[in-house]
Amino acid sequence: MSTKNGKSPTVTPELLQQLPKTDLHCHLDGSMRLTTILALAEKQRVKLPADDAPGLARAIHQGERCRDLVEYLKAFDITCSVLQTEEAIERSAYELAEDAAKENVWHLEVRYAPILHTRRGLSLARINDAVLSGLKRASRQYDITTGVILCGIRNMDPRDSYRLAELAVAYKGRGVVAFDLAGGEAGNPAKDHQDSFALILDNNMNTTVHAGEAYGPASIKQALHYCGAHRIGHGTRLAEDGDLLTYVTDRRIPLEVCLSSNYQTSVVDELARHPLRLYFDVGVRVSVNTDNRLITDTTVSKELWLAH
């Protein structure tokens, strides 16, 4: 892009806000509005760690660095506590897409694990219908397209992941665009969920796997070779294995980079040492994403500003 005099424009936060964007790695339950959590908790009589927005923000936002990913993920206990009804799920999906559209995100892929929203007896299908309903409502009102990525959970029974893979297949062509594996990597190898990915691939669906975030290149290898990942969520530690880096680059396997959350979970010591620049220089396909708009307290525009 250039101006009338042929010079490239100065990159500013305002310019990044105006540019069309994507967000391909965004968790529904990590991207709620504080005000919505408070309203839902009051309606559902759910006890929160604070009863006002500033206090709840302190409990949820991970602006200060955590010891590790496990500590970071504790914030999801708060958000998921109020995401147990169809109304709450539909509303949160709608608001997420609305918030993204208002910063000029043209395409949003929302990922979540339906099994985390069954505490009050909702079926997996009703949960997914609620998410799709909220996203479709937003798409009718705003200039944004959306897709849903269903997540298995590493530290849960692989049979649960298989049920979620079956759900993804059932919704193929009806809003679900891919299957993912999320959760803590250490001690929870992706290969344990290989059957779920075999089902997904057998039905010609797309796959992405959280890997190389809190664990090393071995996790990325499993995602690629056991699960057939078409994209890698994070992939921050890919830089530790030059041969694997070449493999990923040559096969044009995209990385879903999430700068702020990688810093907050202590995956990188400082943002200046994040390998994004290396990946860009050697030709890895990368996208810049939010991960969790609420928990990380970020937007795509903010992440692109950090990346520039």
Long-range contacts (C-beta under 8 A, 24 or more apart in sequence): 11-305, 11-308, 13-301, 13-302, 13-305, 16-301, 16-304, 16-305, 16-308, 17-103, 17-104, 17-301, 18-104, 19-104, 19-304, 20-104, 20-105, 20-106, 21-103, 21-104, 21-105, 21-106, 21-300, 21-301, 21-304, 22-105, 22-106, 22-107, 22-108, 22-109, 22-287, 22-300, 23-100, 23-105, 23-107, 23-108, 23-109, 23-289, 23-290, 23-300, 24-107, 24-109, 24-231, 24-256, 24-287, 24-289, 25-109, 25-111, 25-233, 25-234, 25-256, 25-258, 25-287, 25-289, 25-290, 25-291, 26-96, 26-100, 26-108, 26-109, 26-110, 26-111, 26-289, 26-290, 26-291, 26-292, 26-293, 27-110, 27-111, 27-112, 27-182, 27-291, 27-292, 28-83, 28-92, 28-93, 28-96, 28-110, 28-111, 28-112, 28-131, 29-76, 29-79, 29-80, 29-83, 29-92, 29-112, 29-116, 30-75, 30-76, 30-79, 30-291, 30-292, 30-293, 30-294, 30-295, 30-296, 31-96, 31-99, 31-290, 31-292, 31-293, 31-294, 31-295, 32-79, 32-83, 32-92, 32-95, 32-96, 32-294, 33-95, 33-99, 33-294, 34-60, 34-294, 36-91, 36-92, 36-95, 37-78, 37-79, 37-82, 40-82, 40-83, 40-88, 40-91, 41-81, 41-82, 44-82, 44-84, 44-85, 44-88, 46-81, 46-82, 48-78, 48-81, 49-78, 57-297, 60-294, 60-295, 61-294, 61-295, 61-296, 61-297, 62-261, 62-264, 62-265, 62-295, 62-296, 62-297, 63-264, 63-297, 64-264, 65-263, 65-264, 65-265, 65-266, 66-264, 66-265, 66-266, 67-266, 68-214, 68-265, 68-266, 69-184, 69-185, 69-213, 69-214, 69-265, 69-267, 70-184, 70-214, 71-265, 72-261, 72-264, 72-265, 72-295, 73-183, 73-184, 75-292, 75-295, 76-116, 76-295, 79-294, 79-295, 80-116, 80-117, 83-116, 83-117, 84-117, 84-118, 84-119, 84-120, 84-122, 85-120, 85-122, 86-122, 86-126, 86-127, 86-129, 86-130, 87-130, 89-117, 89-127, 89-130, 89-131, 89-134, 90-130, 90-131, 90-133, 90-134, 90-137, 91-134, 92-134, 93-130, 93-131, 93-132, 93-133, 93-134, 93-135, 93-138, 94-134, 94-135, 94-137, 94-138, 95-134, 96-134, 96-138, 96-293, 97-134, 97-135, 97-138, 97-139, 97-142, 97-144, 97-146, 98-138, 98-141, 98-142, 99-293, 100-144, 100-300, 101-138, 101-142, 101-143, 101-144, 102-142, 103-299, 103-300, 103-301, 105-144, 105-300, 106-143, 106-144, 106-145, 107-144, 107-145, 107-146, 107-147, 108-135, 108-144, 108-145, 108-146, 108-147, 109-146, 109-147, 109-148, 109-149, 109-177, 109-178, 110-135, 110-146, 110-147, 110-148, 110-149, 111-148, 111-149, 111-150, 111-151, 111-180, 111-182, 112-148, 112-149, 112-150, 112-151, 113-150, 113-151, 113-152, 113-153, 113-164, 113-182, 114-150, 114-164, 114-167, 115-153, 115-156, 115-160, 115-163, 115-164, 116-153, 124-163, 124-164, 124-167, 125-167, 125-170, 128-167, 128-171, 128-175, 128-176, 132-171, 132-174, 132-175, 135-175, 136-175, 146-175, 147-175, 147-176, 147-177, 147-178, 148-175, 148-176, 148-177, 149-176, 149-177, 149-178, 149-179, 149-180, 149-208, 150-176, 150-178, 150-179, 150-180, 151-179, 151-180, 151-181, 151-182, 152-179, 152-180, 152-181, 152-182, 152-193, 152-196, 153-181, 153-182, 153-183, 154-181, 154-182, 154-183, 154-184, 154-185, 154-188, 154-189, 154-190, 154-192, 154-193, 154-210, 155-183, 155-184, 155-187, 155-188, 156-183, 158-192, 158-193, 158-195, 158-196, 161-193, 161-196, 162-193, 162-195, 162-196, 162-199, 164-196, 165-196, 165-197, 165-199, 165-200, 166-199, 168-200, 168-205, 169-199, 169-200, 169-203, 169-205, 172-203, 172-205, 177-205, 177-206, 178-205, 178-206, 178-207, 178-208, 178-230, 178-231, 179-205, 179-206, 179-207, 179-208, 180-207, 180-208, 180-209, 180-210, 180-233, 181-209, 181-210, 181-223, 181-227, 182-210, 182-233, 183-210, 184-214, 185-210, 185-211, 185-213, 185-214, 185-215, 185-219, 186-214, 186-215, 189-219, 189-222, 190-219, 190-222, 190-223, 190-226, 190-227, 191-222, 191-226, 191-227, 193-227, 194-226, 194-227, 197-226, 197-227, 197-228, 201-228, 206-230, 206-231, 207-231, 208-232, 208-233, 208-256, 209-233, 210-234, 211-235, 212-236, 212-237, 212-238, 213-237, 213-262, 213-265, 213-267, 214-265, 214-267, 216-240, 216-241, 217-241, 217-244, 220-244, 220-248, 224-248, 224-253, 229-253, 230-254, 231-255, 231-256, 232-256, 234-258, 234-262, 234-267, 236-262, 236-267, 236-268, 236-274, 236-275, 237-267, 238-275, 238-279, 238-284, 239-275, 239-278, 239-279, 245-282, 245-284, 248-284, 249-282, 249-283, 249-284, 252-285, 253-285, 254-284, 254-285, 254-286, 254-287, 255-279, 255-284, 255-285, 255-286, 255-287, 256-287, 256-289, 257-286, 257-287, 257-288, 257-289, 257-307, 258-288, 258-289, 258-290, 258-291, 258-296, 258-303, 259-288, 259-303, 259-306, 259-307, 260-290, 260-291, 260-296, 260-297, 260-298, 260-302, 260-303, 260-306, 261-291, 261-292, 261-295, 261-296, 261-298, 264-296, 271-306, 276-307
